[in-house]
Amino acid sequence: SGRASEAPALPRPTKRRRPGTVALKEIRQYQKSTNLLIRKLPFSRLVREIGMKLDLKSMMWQANAILALQEASEAYIVRLFEDANLCCAHARRVTLQPKDLWLARRIGGYLETPRTID
């Protein structure tokens, strides 16, 4: 009956990881997976909303068509960020900045800008 007077055991503190370790683990996890990262329903709503704005109100969308658009969109975004990350590394920085995305779009042909001849 002397157990009631004992102090409760404190939980062990969790071990601190070095900064960036968890982020690198997440990056590797996402690189291995082939799952879609954008949720399907919000993406579907966005596609339908854009269709409405383009005056395609009578257009019906097959689920496979929206899925194909989502696959292509995610592949585009991943490629764009890969290129932007290379631009960032070339500038000897580790933080991705909007100008890296702009440069990646410009160099990679993602950005359709009209060219004028002066």
C-alpha positions as CSV (number, residue, x, y, z in Angstrom):
1,S,0.0,0.0,0.0
2,G,3.0,2.3,-0.2
3,R,2.5,2.6,-4.0
4,A,-0.1,5.4,-3.7
5,S,2.5,7.8,-2.3
6,E,4.9,7.3,-5.2
7,A,5.0,10.1,-7.7
8,P,3.7,9.3,-11.2
9,A,6.4,8.6,-13.8
10,L,7.0,11.5,-16.2
11,P,6.8,10.7,-19.9
12,R,10.1,10.6,-21.6
13,P,10.7,13.7,-23.8
14,T,10.7,13.0,-27.5
15,K,14.1,13.1,-29.2
16,R,14.7,16.3,-31.1
17,R,15.7,15.8,-34.7
18,R,18.0,18.1,-36.6
19,P,16.4,20.9,-38.6
20,G,15.5,19.6,-42.1
21,T,15.5,15.9,-41.3
22,V,11.8,15.6,-41.2
23,A,11.4,17.7,-44.3
24,L,13.9,15.5,-46.2
25,K,11.9,12.4,-45.0
26,E,8.7,13.9,-46.3
27,I,10.3,14.8,-49.7
28,R,11.5,11.2,-50.1
29,Q,8.0,9.9,-49.2
30,Y,6.3,12.1,-51.7
31,Q,8.9,11.2,-54.4
32,K,8.2,7.5,-53.9
33,S,4.4,7.8,-54.0
34,T,2.3,8.0,-57.1
35,N,-0.8,9.3,-55.4
36,L,-2.5,12.5,-56.4
37,L,-1.8,15.3,-54.0
38,I,-4.6,17.6,-54.9
39,R,-8.0,16.4,-53.6
40,K,-10.3,15.1,-56.3
41,L,-13.5,16.9,-55.4
42,P,-12.1,20.5,-55.2
43,F,-10.1,19.9,-58.4
44,S,-13.3,18.7,-60.1
45,R,-15.2,21.8,-59.0
46,L,-12.4,24.0,-60.3
47,V,-12.5,22.3,-63.7
48,R,-16.3,22.7,-63.9
49,E,-16.0,26.3,-62.8
50,I,-13.5,27.1,-65.5
51,G,-15.7,25.4,-68.0
52,M,-18.6,27.6,-66.9
53,K,-16.4,30.8,-67.4
54,L,-15.4,29.6,-70.8
55,D,-19.1,29.4,-71.7
56,L,-19.1,25.6,-71.8
57,K,-22.2,25.3,-69.6
58,S,-23.7,22.4,-71.5
59,M,-20.5,20.4,-71.4
60,M,-20.5,17.2,-69.4
61,W,-17.3,15.9,-67.9
62,Q,-16.4,12.3,-67.7
63,A,-14.7,11.3,-64.4
64,N,-11.7,9.9,-66.4
65,A,-11.3,13.2,-68.3
66,I,-11.1,15.2,-65.0
67,L,-8.7,12.6,-63.7
68,A,-6.5,13.0,-66.8
69,L,-6.5,16.7,-66.3
70,Q,-5.5,16.3,-62.7
71,E,-2.7,14.0,-63.5
72,A,-1.4,16.4,-66.2
73,S,-1.8,19.4,-63.8
74,E,0.1,17.8,-61.0
75,A,2.9,16.6,-63.4
76,Y,3.2,20.2,-64.7
77,I,3.4,21.6,-61.2
78,V,6.0,19.1,-60.1
79,R,8.1,19.8,-63.2
80,L,7.8,23.5,-62.7
81,F,9.0,23.3,-59.1
82,E,11.9,21.0,-60.1
83,D,13.0,23.6,-62.7
84,A,12.5,26.4,-60.2
85,N,14.6,24.6,-57.6
86,L,17.4,24.3,-60.2
87,C,17.2,28.0,-60.8
88,C,17.4,28.6,-57.0
89,A,20.4,26.3,-56.7
90,H,22.1,28.0,-59.6
91,A,21.8,31.3,-57.7
92,R,23.4,29.6,-54.7
93,R,20.3,30.0,-52.6
94,V,18.3,27.4,-50.7
95,T,15.1,29.3,-50.4
96,L,12.8,29.2,-53.4
97,Q,11.6,32.6,-54.4
98,P,8.9,33.8,-56.8
99,K,11.6,35.0,-59.3
100,D,12.8,31.3,-59.5
101,L,9.4,30.2,-60.5
102,W,9.1,33.0,-63.1
103,L,12.5,32.2,-64.5
104,A,11.7,28.5,-64.7
105,R,8.5,29.3,-66.5
106,R,10.3,31.6,-68.9
107,I,13.2,29.3,-69.7
108,G,11.1,26.1,-69.8
109,G,8.6,27.5,-72.2
110,Y,5.8,27.3,-69.6
111,L,5.2,31.1,-70.0
112,E,3.5,32.1,-73.2
113,T,4.5,35.7,-73.6
114,P,4.0,37.6,-76.8
115,R,7.3,38.6,-78.3
116,T,7.5,42.0,-80.0
117,I,10.0,43.0,-82.6
118,D,11.2,46.6,-82.0
